[in-house]
Amino acid sequence: MNSVFKDQAEMNEQQKVDLIEDNLVDLVYNAAYLEGVRMNFVEARAYIKHDELPASPRPSGLKKLQNLRTVYHRLQDGFLLDMPTDLSTLCVIHRIVNGRGLSDDAGRVRTSVVTITGTEYVPQIPDSFEVNNRIRDIVEAKKTFIERGLDLYCYLMRTQVFLDGNKRCANILTNQFLLRHGQGIFSIRPESNDEFLKLLVEFYETNDPEKLKLFIYNNCFYTDPRLPYVDED
């Protein structure tokens, strides 16, 4: 096995907890920003860390912050890490991410057509059995854990399993898989959004994920810097 997407030495349980704790504000804020929530970072940090209500966000923006904070707490306390990386867990994540009144279809695989801003690509209506099998094939592939995680993310993004919340849920399930195997987490930082979205649209239209995977790997990972990369055989 030889991959540009190298694994690190596996993190222990305390390192996983600390990684989320140390980066919780970034993880929540970045994901909300990517979804169009434009809140002052200082106010967002005060809410995420101390429940101090910001002065200006629309209710839906605040609910997105609440739900993202909750789902990362569920990763941190082990609730989600004890689950397999599969469609059932993805639906649990969607129920958390799109709860609090954000969606009437939280946790339900979509049964109608969706369109994606900026591209003419229209994903097929997903079949639950096929989606679950494809997730299983990806996470069991003979690749590094990092590359399997990136393949999983790209597959979920292009499949658009739900009516909404797909970017958040694809990111969280991928991070669930990566953390289960001690490989850190990733998040799209606001300063990377333009390039990320450009590469995402290119991926939608070509179904070639390599540029997107490389961009995420090189720019978006949060890992324990004390852990060395693993030399492959």
PyMOL commands that set and color helices and strands:
alter all, ss='L'
color gray80, all
select helices_A, chain A and resi 13-34+41-50+59-76+87-97+128-139+145-159+166-180+190-206+210-219
alter helices_A, ss='H'
color red, helices_A
select strands_A, chain A and resi 185-186+221-222
alter strands_A, ss='S'
color yellow, strands_A
deselect
rebuild
show_as cartoon
